[in-house]
Structure formats: structure tokens, C-alpha cells
Amino acid sequence: MTSLVGESVVVIGAGVGGLSTACYLADAGADVQVIEKNEQLGGRASRLEVDGFRFDMGPSWYLMPDVFERFFGEFGRTPTDYYELEHLDPHYRIFFKESAEQGSADDASGLRGGGTASNETAKPSRGPRTHGDRVDVTADIERTKEVFESYEEGAGEALERYLEKSRENYEVGMEHFVYEDRERLRDYVDLDVARQARGLSLLGSMQGHVENYFDHPKLQQIMQYTLVFLGGSPTNTPALYNLMSHVDFNLGVWYPENGMGGVIDGIVELGAELGVDYHTNRPATAIKGRRGGFLVETPDGPLTADLVVSNADYAHTEQSLLPPERRGYDDDYWESRTYAPSAFLCYLGVEGDLEELAHHTLVLPTDWQDHFDQIFEEPQWPDDPAYYLCVPSKTDESVAPEGHSNLFVLVPIAPGLEDTPEIRERYRDQVLADVAENTGTDLRDRIVVEETFSVEDFASRYNSFRGTALGMAHTLRQTSLFRPPHRSKEVDGLYFVGADTTPGIGVPMCLISGQLTAEKVFEDHG
């Protein structure tokens, strides 16, 4: 058994990756302190509480339950020791934006109301612009196949084949390329690796991969929306990430007790049981020294440590906490990376119910390429945005006062955009009008609590580069060994964890990142 008894470790940043690493190191006997610049633990998985409303400020989808089970199982626990799970039905709802003139003749009756598909075809309506068809994705694969078939002949069978490939990619990819950190090119020049990789969708884009199965643009969108969780677009994300469809359709979408904040509480409680000490409102201002003699400067005085793990934004750690001669990458490196979107968020407490919306609802333009172009190619506030609505009060009555609903609206936008109060107000009005127009839910006269969060807030609260909401995108040149490493390239005893390292973006990936970082520490010092 690996032992770090006698070693002292300071973990900078209490995001999911930092909390995960702290558990592994404390379990090995290290004296672990976690310091966090903000007033609460969880990093981007913070909570906002206002007038009886409780919002998950960041992650809101509980996906890949197997990863959480494996994490807690490493310490002889299960997730249910800390929180219960509720399976969502539907997993999510999609509204496709569409005008009557664009034609809804290809929409199957029943879809508009979220029911099962029939063999009849809806007649195109006339009159002013209205929201288009509505699709509910549920755990019932046979029902979902009927929905797909109603859009495109043969699409039901194609979905079955697609999900089988997705399942294969997930099972092989997770075990051999996610839980194993292959950080050098020679790690791939191996017969065993080649055998495992045979048949995986390693090359090409998600757009090309999905087009091999489905012609209808709406079906392609359903299979690609999960790219939002990876911070990419269909054209810049590797086809390997079709494994996310297995996560979505087969593993299901869940809601944890007390939301994602409840998951953070569980991880923090586990860490405390293992001996981790937590300090909020204590930012790191500098990292000095090397292995065996680190000094982590904070406004409340310095902390000494044998080892340091940074869960702060990777670029912030290098550019602001380390002197130039100790940095693994120069400023040009960070400027040249492709970053995942930032976000425009409205946290809203509203009067009454929201009958038209599901717990998770997506509103997608019929052609969403323009939105991706306005994120990655010609950055600007999107003209016709794709966006996400989260209504946890559909599932959890504790998140809102009686007679009210809790929701937030999230629009992915380019990082680094100009973000002023005037721009936010104009865009807020545009988005709420779009919600009313395309979902039939007019929130504007019912709002009793409202907060916004966007580019400048991500930059100031989380020190995120350009105000990205997620980190470095998962492009082909920024996947696996092409992401920054867990070990510092210049400072012995300094390690990194979180979304910018492997395996990448998302709560489950950051949990695994914590394990991979701990393994590097064990290899070097255990």
C-alpha cells in the first residue's frame, strides 16, 4: 500500500479535482490542507442562495454514475452514504426553434407535445413564428427509436447501431484511455494499447461520425448536444467522444439529493473523515520553493509544505503564482489554446409552475452552426443562441419557496467577450423573449429573484483564463497527451489537477483527474 505518512501537502483550490486529490493523498497518510479563495468549497460547483431559492451555480447534470461509485468505492464507501439519487424522466427535453415558414411538415405528431411518435405527419401551421417541435428523451430506448424513425426512415435502427458503438467506445476508452494517463507518445506505441484501440473512433470529427448514421439535422443535434459538456463543437471535437451518447442514453441522467452541491458536500465530508483540513476565503498569492521546502503565500500568512497540488486554473497558477523561470509554458502557449465557451447565466426565482419545461431543457436553432461559429470562429454574442434551461424545482421542492419555481438559463458564449452591465441587460431581454417564443414559457412578469453571471465573473471568481466556464476545449490537438501534464514541467513536487489536465472537462473527469494526479505523487514520493 502506498504511504505518504509524514508528507505535508497544500492543495490550492477546492474544485472537484482538488477535493478528489485531497482524499487520495489523505488516505495515503499525508497531512493535507485545502485552501480556497472563495467563501465556499466546490469551485465552479458553487451554490447561490437568495430569499429561499438555492441555485447550483455551475454543473447541474449528474452523469456517469459509475465514476462516482468507483470514486467512493476507492475509500470503502458508496455515493448513497452521502446522498441519494433520483433518476430523471425524461432525461431532458428539446425544443427546436422553427418558424411556420420553415415548415413543420417533417415533424411527427406527438413530438410537438413530447409524446410518442405516430405514423401521421403534422400539417404545417400558418401564422406568426411559433416554437417548433418538442422531443423528450427518456430511458425507454424503444420509444426513442420510434421518435428517431419519425424523422428519418431507418433512423431507429441507426440509433441502435450508434449506441452500440458508443457503448464500446465508453467501456474501452474509460478503462484504457481515461483511467490510465498516457502522457507520452511512446505510451501509445504498444501492442496492448493498439489492440485496445482497434475499432475505436479515434480520428475524424463528431460531425463526420454522426453523419455516417443520421441525415436529419435534428437527429444529428440530439446526438451532438453533449459536446457542450466538453466545451467543443461538432466540427472540432474528436469522434471518440461519441461515447457521451452511451452516458446520455444508456447510463441515464440523475438528480442527486440537494443538487450538485450535495455531491460536493459528500466529497468534502469524505475528505474530512480521511483527515483533510479545509480553509475557505484563503487564496494563494505565490508558490515559492521546491520539493521539501514549499512556501505557499496567502493573505493570512504563508503555509509550508513538502508538496503542492494546484487545482487553480492552470494558466493562472503558472502566470500569477510562479516566477517566470519556474513556468512550464510561456504566455504565447496559453494565448494559442482553444478554450471552451464561457456562459451567460441568469439565475431566476419565479412565481408559479413551469409546466412546459422539464428538469433539463434544451432550446436549439434548426441550424446551430452559426452559434458555434460565433463562439470559436468569429467571437460575438450569439444572434440566435442555443441554450439550456435547468428547473430543479421540478424534482426538488427544497430549492424554491412554496408556490415558486427555481431555474437558470445558460447560453454558451465565446470566452473573452466584452461583458458590461448594459450588454447583459440587452442580452437578458433577448434571451427571455426567445424562451417565451420557443417554449411557450413567458417568465418576464413572474421574476422575483434574479442574478446574472458571465465572462467577467468567471474570470474574477475562478481566475479562469479569458473567463472560460470550463477550461481548454477537447479538440484533437488538446486531447489526452496534448493537454498540460499533471506534473509541473519545471518544479519538482508541484502537481496540477482539474479540467485543463487529463482526462478533461466535467465533474466525473475532474474526479478521475484527482486520482491520476495522486498516482503521479505516489510514483514520485510514495
VEXDREN-2710 file (C-alpha; in Angstrom, 1 decimal):
% VEXDREN-2710
k/r/px/py/pz
1/MET/0.0/0.0/0.0
2/THR/1.3/3.5/-0.9
3/SER/2.2/5.6/2.1
4/LEU/2.7/9.3/2.3
5/VAL/2.9/9.3/6.1
6/GLY/5.0/12.3/7.2
7/GLU/4.4/14.3/4.0
8/SER/2.6/17.6/4.1
9/VAL/0.6/18.8/1.1
10/VAL/-1.2/22.0/0.3
11/VAL/-3.9/21.7/-2.3
12/ILE/-4.7/25.1/-3.9
13/GLY/-8.3/25.3/-5.0
14/ALA/-11.3/23.3/-3.8
15/GLY/-12.9/22.4/-7.1
16/VAL/-13.8/18.8/-7.7
17/GLY/-10.3/17.9/-8.9
18/GLY/-8.7/19.4/-5.8
19/LEU/-11.2/17.8/-3.4
20/SER/-10.6/14.4/-5.1
21/THR/-6.8/14.6/-4.9
22/ALA/-7.0/15.6/-1.3
23/CYS/-9.0/12.4/-0.5
24/TYR/-6.5/10.1/-2.2
25/LEU/-3.5/11.8/-0.6
26/ALA/-5.0/11.9/2.9
27/ASP/-6.0/8.3/2.6
28/ALA/-2.3/7.5/2.0
29/GLY/-1.4/9.2/5.2
30/ALA/-0.4/12.7/4.1
31/ASP/-1.2/15.8/6.1
32/VAL/-3.4/17.6/3.6
33/GLN/-4.7/21.2/3.7
34/VAL/-7.0/22.5/1.1
35/ILE/-7.1/26.3/0.6
36/GLU/-9.9/28.0/-1.4
37/LYS/-10.1/31.7/-2.4
38/ASN/-13.9/31.8/-2.3
39/GLU/-16.3/31.6/0.6
40/GLN/-17.4/28.0/-0.1
41/LEU/-15.9/24.7/-1.4
42/GLY/-16.7/23.2/-4.7
43/GLY/-15.1/25.6/-7.2
44/ARG/-17.4/26.1/-10.2
45/ALA/-19.8/23.8/-8.4
46/SER/-20.8/26.6/-6.0
47/ARG/-24.2/27.4/-4.7
48/LEU/-26.1/30.6/-4.7
49/GLU/-28.8/31.1/-2.0
50/VAL/-31.2/34.1/-2.3
51/ASP/-34.5/34.7/-0.5
52/GLY/-35.3/31.0/-0.1
53/PHE/-34.0/30.0/-3.6
54/ARG/-31.0/27.7/-3.9
55/PHE/-29.2/27.5/-7.2
56/ASP/-26.4/25.2/-8.4
57/MET/-24.2/27.9/-10.0
58/GLY/-22.2/25.6/-12.2
59/PRO/-22.6/21.9/-13.0
60/SER/-26.2/20.6/-12.9
61/TRP/-26.1/17.3/-14.8
62/TYR/-25.3/14.2/-12.8
63/LEU/-23.9/11.9/-15.4
64/MET/-21.7/8.8/-15.4
65/PRO/-22.8/7.4/-12.1
66/ASP/-20.3/4.6/-12.4
67/VAL/-17.5/7.1/-12.0
68/PHE/-18.9/8.4/-8.7
69/GLU/-19.4/4.8/-7.5
70/ARG/-15.8/3.9/-8.3
71/PHE/-14.5/7.1/-6.6
72/PHE/-16.3/6.5/-3.3
73/GLY/-15.5/2.8/-3.6
74/GLU/-11.8/3.6/-3.5
75/PHE/-12.4/4.5/0.2
76/GLY/-14.8/1.7/1.1
77/ARG/-17.9/3.9/0.7
78/THR/-20.7/4.4/-1.8
79/PRO/-22.4/7.5/-3.0
80/THR/-25.5/6.6/-1.0
81/ASP/-23.5/7.0/2.2
82/TYR/-23.6/10.7/1.4
83/TYR/-26.6/11.4/-0.9
84/GLU/-29.5/9.7/-2.7
85/LEU/-30.1/9.8/-6.4
86/GLU/-33.3/10.2/-8.4
87/HIS/-33.5/9.0/-12.0
88/LEU/-34.9/11.8/-14.2
89/ASP/-37.7/11.0/-16.6
90/PRO/-37.5/12.5/-19.1
91/HIS/-33.7/12.7/-19.1
92/TYR/-34.2/16.0/-20.9
93/ARG/-36.5/17.9/-23.3
94/ILE/-35.5/19.6/-26.5
95/PHE/-37.4/22.4/-28.2
96/PHE/-36.3/23.0/-31.8
97/LYS/-36.7/26.6/-32.8
98/GLU/-38.6/26.8/-36.1
99/SER/-40.9/29.3/-37.9
100/ALA/-44.0/28.1/-39.6
101/GLU/-42.5/29.2/-42.9
102/GLN/-39.5/26.9/-42.4
103/GLY/-42.1/24.1/-42.5
104/SER/-43.0/21.6/-39.8
105/ALA/-44.3/19.0/-42.2
106/ASP/-41.4/16.7/-41.3
107/ASP/-42.5/16.8/-37.6
108/ALA/-44.3/13.7/-36.4
109/SER/-47.5/14.3/-34.5
110/GLY/-46.9/13.6/-30.8
111/LEU/-43.4/15.1/-30.8
112/ARG/-44.7/18.6/-30.5
113/GLY/-46.3/17.7/-27.2
114/GLY/-43.5/15.4/-26.1
115/GLY/-45.5/12.2/-26.5
116/THR/-44.7/9.1/-28.5
117/ALA/-44.3/9.3/-32.3
118/SER/-47.1/8.2/-34.6
119/ASN/-47.2/7.4/-38.3
120/GLU/-49.1/10.5/-39.0
121/THR/-47.3/13.7/-40.2
122/ALA/-48.2/17.0/-38.6
123/LYS/-49.6/19.6/-41.0
124/PRO/-47.6/22.8/-41.3
125/SER/-49.2/25.6/-39.3
126/ARG/-49.8/29.1/-40.6
127/GLY/-49.4/32.5/-38.8
128/PRO/-46.7/34.1/-36.8
129/ARG/-43.5/32.5/-35.7
130/THR/-44.0/29.8/-33.1
131/HIS/-41.8/27.3/-31.4
132/GLY/-41.2/24.1/-33.4
133/ASP/-41.4/20.5/-32.4
134/ARG/-40.6/19.2/-29.0
135/VAL/-38.8/15.9/-28.2
136/ASP/-38.5/14.2/-24.8
137/VAL/-35.5/11.8/-24.5
138/THR/-36.3/9.1/-21.9
139/ALA/-34.8/5.9/-20.6
140/ASP/-37.1/3.9/-23.0
141/ILE/-34.8/3.2/-25.9
142/GLU/-37.6/1.7/-27.9
143/ARG/-39.7/4.8/-27.6
144/THR/-36.7/6.9/-28.6
145/LYS/-36.1/4.7/-31.6
146/GLU/-39.7/5.5/-32.7
147/VAL/-39.1/9.2/-32.3
148/PHE/-36.0/8.9/-34.5
149/GLU/-37.8/6.8/-37.1
150/SER/-40.5/9.5/-37.3
151/TYR/-37.9/11.9/-38.5
152/GLU/-36.0/9.7/-40.9
153/GLU/-36.7/6.2/-42.2
154/GLY/-34.1/3.7/-40.8
155/ALA/-33.0/6.1/-38.0
156/GLY/-34.3/3.9/-35.3
157/GLU/-32.0/1.0/-36.3
158/ALA/-29.2/3.5/-36.9
159/LEU/-29.6/4.7/-33.3
160/GLU/-29.3/1.2/-32.0
161/ARG/-26.0/0.8/-34.0
162/TYR/-24.8/4.2/-32.9
163/LEU/-25.4/3.4/-29.2
164/GLU/-23.7/0.0/-29.5
165/LYS/-20.6/1.8/-30.9
166/SER/-20.9/4.4/-28.2
167/ARG/-21.0/1.7/-25.5
168/GLU/-17.9/0.0/-26.9
169/ASN/-16.0/3.3/-27.0
170/TYR/-17.1/4.1/-23.5
171/GLU/-16.1/0.8/-22.0
172/VAL/-12.7/0.5/-23.7
173/GLY/-12.0/4.2/-23.7
174/MET/-12.7/4.7/-20.0
175/GLU/-10.7/1.7/-18.8
176/HIS/-7.7/2.1/-21.1
177/PHE/-7.5/5.8/-22.1
178/VAL/-9.3/7.7/-19.3
179/TYR/-8.4/5.9/-16.0
180/GLU/-4.9/5.3/-17.5
181/ASP/-2.9/8.5/-18.1
182/ARG/-0.9/8.0/-21.3
183/GLU/1.1/11.2/-21.1
184/ARG/3.9/10.3/-23.6
185/LEU/3.7/9.3/-27.3
186/ARG/5.6/6.1/-26.5
187/ASP/2.8/5.1/-24.2
188/TYR/0.7/4.6/-27.4
189/VAL/3.4/2.7/-29.3
190/ASP/2.5/-0.6/-27.6
191/LEU/0.8/-3.7/-28.9
192/ASP/-1.6/-3.9/-26.0
193/VAL/-2.6/-0.3/-26.5
194/ALA/-3.0/-0.9/-30.2
195/ARG/-5.2/-3.9/-29.5
196/GLN/-7.4/-2.0/-27.2
197/ALA/-7.7/1.0/-29.6
198/ARG/-8.6/-1.2/-32.6
199/GLY/-12.1/-0.2/-33.6
200/LEU/-12.3/2.9/-31.5
201/SER/-13.4/6.1/-33.3
202/LEU/-10.1/7.8/-32.7
203/LEU/-9.9/10.0/-35.8
204/GLY/-12.3/12.4/-37.5
205/SER/-14.8/14.9/-36.0
206/MET/-18.0/14.3/-34.3
207/GLN/-19.8/15.9/-37.2
208/GLY/-18.4/13.4/-39.7
209/HIS/-19.1/10.5/-37.3
210/VAL/-22.7/11.4/-36.7
211/GLU/-23.3/12.0/-40.4
212/ASN/-22.4/8.4/-41.0
213/TYR/-25.6/7.4/-39.1
214/PHE/-28.1/10.2/-39.5
215/ASP/-29.0/12.6/-42.3
216/HIS/-31.7/14.6/-40.5
217/PRO/-30.1/17.7/-38.9
218/LYS/-32.3/17.5/-35.8
219/LEU/-31.2/13.9/-35.1
220/GLN/-27.6/15.0/-35.6
221/GLN/-28.2/17.7/-33.0
222/ILE/-29.6/15.3/-30.5
223/MET/-26.5/13.1/-30.8
224/GLN/-24.2/16.1/-30.5
225/TYR/-25.6/18.3/-27.8
226/THR/-23.4/16.6/-25.2
227/LEU/-20.4/18.3/-26.8
228/VAL/-21.5/21.3/-24.7
229/PHE/-20.2/19.4/-21.7
230/LEU/-16.8/19.0/-23.4
231/GLY/-16.6/22.6/-24.4
232/GLY/-16.4/21.9/-28.2
233/SER/-18.4/22.0/-31.4
234/PRO/-19.3/19.1/-33.8
235/THR/-16.5/20.1/-36.1
236/ASN/-13.6/20.5/-33.6
237/THR/-14.3/17.6/-31.2
238/PRO/-12.9/14.2/-32.0
239/ALA/-15.3/11.4/-32.9
240/LEU/-14.1/9.4/-29.9
241/TYR/-16.4/11.5/-27.8
242/ASN/-19.5/9.7/-29.3
243/LEU/-19.0/7.7/-26.0
244/MET/-21.0/10.5/-24.4
245/SER/-24.2/9.1/-26.1
246/HIS/-23.7/5.9/-24.0
247/VAL/-23.6/8.1/-20.9
248/ASP/-26.7/10.0/-22.0
249/PHE/-29.0/7.3/-23.3
250/ASN/-27.8/4.1/-21.5
251/LEU/-26.4/5.2/-18.1
252/GLY/-29.1/7.8/-17.6
253/VAL/-29.4/11.3/-16.2
254/TRP/-29.8/11.6/-12.4
255/TYR/-30.5/14.2/-9.8
256/PRO/-28.5/14.0/-6.5
257/GLU/-30.1/14.9/-3.2
258/ASN/-29.6/18.7/-2.6
259/GLY/-28.3/19.0/-6.2
260/MET/-24.7/19.0/-7.3
261/GLY/-23.9/21.0/-4.1
262/GLY/-25.0/17.9/-2.3
263/VAL/-22.4/15.9/-4.1
264/ILE/-19.7/18.4/-3.1
265/ASP/-20.9/18.1/0.5
266/GLY/-20.4/14.4/0.2
267/ILE/-16.9/14.6/-1.2
268/VAL/-15.9/17.2/1.4
269/GLU/-17.4/15.0/4.2
270/LEU/-15.4/12.0/2.9
271/GLY/-12.2/14.1/2.9
272/ALA/-12.8/15.3/6.5
273/GLU/-13.3/11.7/7.6
274/LEU/-9.9/10.9/6.0
275/GLY/-8.2/13.9/7.8
276/VAL/-8.3/16.7/5.2
277/ASP/-8.4/20.2/6.6
278/TYR/-10.3/22.9/4.6
279/HIS/-9.7/26.7/4.6
280/THR/-12.1/29.0/2.7
281/ASN/-11.5/32.7/1.9
282/ARG/-7.8/31.9/1.7
283/PRO/-6.4/32.5/-1.8
284/ALA/-2.9/31.5/-2.8
285/THR/-0.8/34.5/-3.9
286/ALA/2.5/32.8/-4.7
287/ILE/4.2/29.4/-4.8
288/LYS/7.9/29.5/-3.7
289/GLY/10.5/26.8/-3.3
290/ARG/10.6/23.2/-4.4
291/ARG/10.1/19.7/-3.2
292/GLY/10.6/19.5/0.6
293/GLY/10.5/23.2/1.1
294/PHE/7.5/24.9/-0.5
295/LEU/6.1/28.1/0.8
296/VAL/2.5/28.9/-0.3
297/GLU/1.9/32.6/0.3
298/THR/-1.6/33.7/1.4
299/PRO/-3.1/36.9/2.8
300/ASP/-3.4/35.1/6.2
301/GLY/0.2/34.1/6.2
302/PRO/2.4/31.5/4.5
303/LEU/1.8/27.8/4.6
304/THR/4.8/25.3/4.4
305/ALA/4.5/22.0/2.5
306/ASP/6.6/19.2/1.2
307/LEU/4.3/19.0/-1.9
308/VAL/1.8/21.3/-3.6
309/VAL/-1.1/20.4/-5.8
310/SER/-2.8/23.2/-7.8
311/ASN/-6.4/22.9/-8.7
312/ALA/-6.5/26.6/-9.6
313/ASP/-6.8/27.5/-13.2
314/TYR/-3.6/26.1/-14.8
315/ALA/-2.7/29.3/-16.7
316/HIS/-3.4/31.4/-13.5
317/THR/-1.1/29.1/-11.5
318/GLU/1.8/29.5/-14.0
319/GLN/1.3/33.1/-14.9
320/SER/0.4/34.6/-11.5
321/LEU/1.7/32.2/-8.7
322/LEU/5.0/31.1/-10.2
323/PRO/8.0/33.3/-11.2
324/PRO/8.9/33.2/-14.9
325/GLU/11.8/30.8/-14.6
326/ARG/9.6/28.2/-12.9
327/ARG/6.8/28.2/-15.5
328/GLY/6.3/25.2/-17.8
329/TYR/4.6/27.3/-20.5
330/ASP/5.1/30.8/-21.8
331/ASP/2.3/33.3/-22.3
332/ASP/2.2/32.5/-26.1
333/TYR/1.2/28.9/-25.3
334/TRP/-1.9/30.0/-23.3
335/GLU/-2.9/32.6/-25.9
336/SER/-2.7/29.9/-28.7
337/ARG/-5.0/27.4/-27.0
338/THR/-8.6/26.8/-28.0
339/TYR/-10.9/27.4/-25.0
340/ALA/-14.3/26.0/-24.1
341/PRO/-17.1/28.5/-24.1
342/SER/-17.8/31.0/-21.3
343/ALA/-21.5/31.4/-20.5
344/PHE/-24.2/33.9/-19.9
345/LEU/-26.3/32.8/-16.9
346/CYS/-29.5/34.1/-15.5
347/TYR/-30.5/32.6/-12.1
348/LEU/-34.2/33.2/-11.7
349/GLY/-36.7/32.7/-9.0
350/VAL/-40.2/32.9/-10.5
351/GLU/-43.8/32.7/-9.3
352/GLY/-45.8/29.6/-10.2
353/ASP/-45.1/26.4/-12.0
354/LEU/-43.3/26.0/-15.4
355/GLU/-45.4/23.3/-17.0
356/GLU/-43.8/23.4/-20.4
357/LEU/-40.3/22.8/-19.2
358/ALA/-38.6/19.7/-17.9
359/HIS/-35.9/19.5/-15.3
360/HIS/-33.4/19.7/-18.1
361/THR/-34.5/21.5/-21.3
362/LEU/-32.5/22.5/-24.4
363/VAL/-33.6/25.0/-26.9
364/LEU/-31.8/24.6/-30.2
365/PRO/-31.9/26.6/-33.5
366/THR/-32.7/24.4/-36.5
367/ASP/-29.2/25.4/-37.8
368/TRP/-26.8/25.8/-34.9
369/GLN/-23.6/26.1/-36.8
370/ASP/-23.9/29.9/-36.7
371/HIS/-23.9/29.8/-32.9
372/PHE/-20.7/27.6/-32.8
373/ASP/-19.1/30.0/-35.3
374/GLN/-19.8/32.9/-33.0
375/ILE/-18.0/31.0/-30.2
376/PHE/-15.0/29.6/-32.0
377/GLU/-14.5/31.4/-35.3
378/GLU/-15.8/35.0/-35.1
379/PRO/-16.4/35.6/-31.3
380/GLN/-19.5/37.6/-30.6
381/TRP/-22.7/37.5/-28.6
382/PRO/-24.8/34.9/-30.4
383/ASP/-27.6/36.3/-32.6
384/ASP/-29.8/33.2/-32.5
385/PRO/-28.5/31.2/-29.5
386/ALA/-28.7/27.6/-28.5
387/TYR/-29.3/27.5/-24.7
388/TYR/-30.1/25.3/-21.7
389/LEU/-32.8/25.7/-19.0
390/CYS/-32.5/24.0/-15.7
391/VAL/-35.5/23.7/-13.5
392/PRO/-34.5/21.7/-10.4
393/SER/-37.7/22.6/-8.6
394/LYS/-39.4/20.1/-10.9
395/THR/-37.7/17.4/-8.9
396/ASP/-36.6/19.1/-5.6
397/GLU/-39.1/21.3/-3.8
398/SER/-36.5/22.4/-1.3
399/VAL/-34.8/24.7/-3.9
400/ALA/-37.6/27.3/-4.0
401/PRO/-40.2/28.7/-1.7
402/GLU/-43.7/27.2/-1.9
403/GLY/-45.6/28.4/-4.9
404/HIS/-42.4/29.3/-6.8
405/SER/-40.0/27.7/-9.3
406/ASN/-36.3/27.8/-9.5
407/LEU/-34.5/27.9/-12.8
408/PHE/-31.4/29.1/-14.6
409/VAL/-30.8/29.9/-18.2
410/LEU/-27.4/29.2/-19.7
411/VAL/-26.2/30.4/-23.1
412/PRO/-22.8/29.2/-24.2
413/ILE/-20.8/32.2/-25.5
414/ALA/-17.2/32.9/-26.5
415/PRO/-14.7/33.4/-23.8
416/GLY/-13.1/36.8/-23.6
417/LEU/-16.1/38.8/-24.9
418/GLU/-16.8/42.3/-23.7
419/ASP/-19.1/41.9/-20.7
420/THR/-20.8/45.0/-19.3
421/PRO/-24.0/45.6/-17.4
422/GLU/-25.5/47.2/-20.5
423/ILE/-24.7/44.3/-22.7
424/ARG/-26.0/41.8/-20.1
425/GLU/-29.3/43.7/-19.8
426/ARG/-29.8/43.7/-23.5
427/TYR/-28.9/40.1/-23.9
428/ARG/-31.1/39.1/-20.9
429/ASP/-34.1/40.7/-22.6
430/GLN/-33.3/38.9/-25.9
431/VAL/-33.0/35.5/-24.3
432/LEU/-36.1/35.8/-22.1
433/ALA/-38.1/36.8/-25.2
434/ASP/-36.6/33.8/-27.0
435/VAL/-37.6/31.5/-24.2
436/ALA/-41.2/32.8/-24.4
437/GLU/-41.3/32.5/-28.1
438/ASN/-39.9/29.0/-28.4
439/THR/-41.1/27.1/-25.3
440/GLY/-44.4/28.9/-24.6
441/THR/-43.0/29.9/-21.1
442/ASP/-43.0/33.6/-20.5
443/LEU/-41.0/34.4/-17.4
444/ARG/-40.7/38.1/-17.6
445/ASP/-43.6/39.2/-15.4
446/ARG/-43.1/36.5/-12.8
447/ILE/-39.5/37.0/-11.7
448/VAL/-39.0/37.7/-8.0
449/VAL/-35.3/36.9/-7.8
450/GLU/-32.7/37.5/-10.5
451/GLU/-28.9/37.3/-10.7
452/THR/-26.6/37.1/-13.7
453/PHE/-23.2/35.6/-14.1
454/SER/-20.9/35.8/-17.2
455/VAL/-17.5/36.2/-18.6
456/GLU/-16.1/38.8/-16.1
457/ASP/-17.5/36.7/-13.1
458/PHE/-15.8/33.5/-14.3
459/ALA/-12.5/35.4/-14.6
460/SER/-12.8/37.1/-11.2
461/ARG/-14.3/34.4/-9.1
462/TYR/-12.4/31.4/-10.6
463/ASN/-9.3/33.1/-12.1
464/SER/-10.3/31.4/-15.4
465/PHE/-8.4/32.3/-18.5
466/ARG/-10.4/34.6/-20.7
467/GLY/-13.4/33.9/-18.5
468/THR/-13.9/30.4/-19.9
469/ALA/-16.6/28.5/-18.0
470/LEU/-14.9/25.1/-18.5
471/GLY/-11.2/25.3/-19.4
472/MET/-9.4/24.1/-22.5
473/ALA/-11.7/22.6/-25.2
474/HIS/-11.4/18.9/-26.2
475/THR/-10.1/19.5/-29.8
476/LEU/-8.0/16.7/-31.4
477/ARG/-4.8/18.7/-30.6
478/GLN/-5.9/19.2/-27.0
479/THR/-6.9/15.7/-26.0
480/SER/-5.0/13.1/-24.0
481/LEU/-1.3/13.6/-24.1
482/PHE/-1.8/17.0/-25.8
483/ARG/-3.3/18.5/-22.6
484/PRO/-1.0/20.1/-19.9
485/PRO/0.5/17.4/-17.7
486/HIS/-0.3/16.6/-14.0
487/ARG/3.4/17.1/-13.1
488/SER/4.9/20.5/-13.3
489/LYS/7.5/20.6/-16.1
490/GLU/9.8/22.9/-14.1
491/VAL/9.2/22.4/-10.4
492/ASP/9.8/19.1/-8.6
493/GLY/7.0/18.4/-6.1
494/LEU/4.4/20.7/-7.8
495/TYR/1.4/19.0/-9.4
496/PHE/-1.7/20.1/-11.3
497/VAL/-5.3/18.7/-11.3
498/GLY/-8.5/19.7/-12.9
499/ALA/-10.2/20.3/-16.2
500/ASP/-7.1/21.6/-18.1
501/THR/-5.3/18.3/-17.4
502/THR/-6.3/14.8/-18.4
503/PRO/-8.9/13.4/-18.8
504/GLY/-10.5/16.8/-19.1
505/ILE/-13.7/18.8/-18.6
506/GLY/-16.7/17.8/-16.4
507/VAL/-17.3/16.7/-12.8
508/PRO/-16.7/13.0/-13.5
509/MET/-13.5/13.7/-15.4
510/CYS/-12.2/16.0/-12.6
511/LEU/-12.9/13.3/-10.1
512/ILE/-10.7/11.0/-12.2
513/SER/-8.1/13.7/-12.7
514/GLY/-7.7/13.7/-8.9
515/GLN/-6.9/10.1/-9.0
516/LEU/-4.4/10.5/-11.8
517/THR/-2.7/13.3/-10.0
518/ALA/-2.5/11.3/-6.8
519/GLU/-1.0/8.4/-8.8
520/LYS/1.8/10.8/-10.0
521/VAL/2.5/11.8/-6.4
522/PHE/2.6/8.1/-5.3
523/GLU/5.0/7.3/-8.2
524/ASP/7.4/10.1/-7.2
525/HIS/7.2/10.2/-3.5
526/GLY/5.1/7.3/-2.1
END
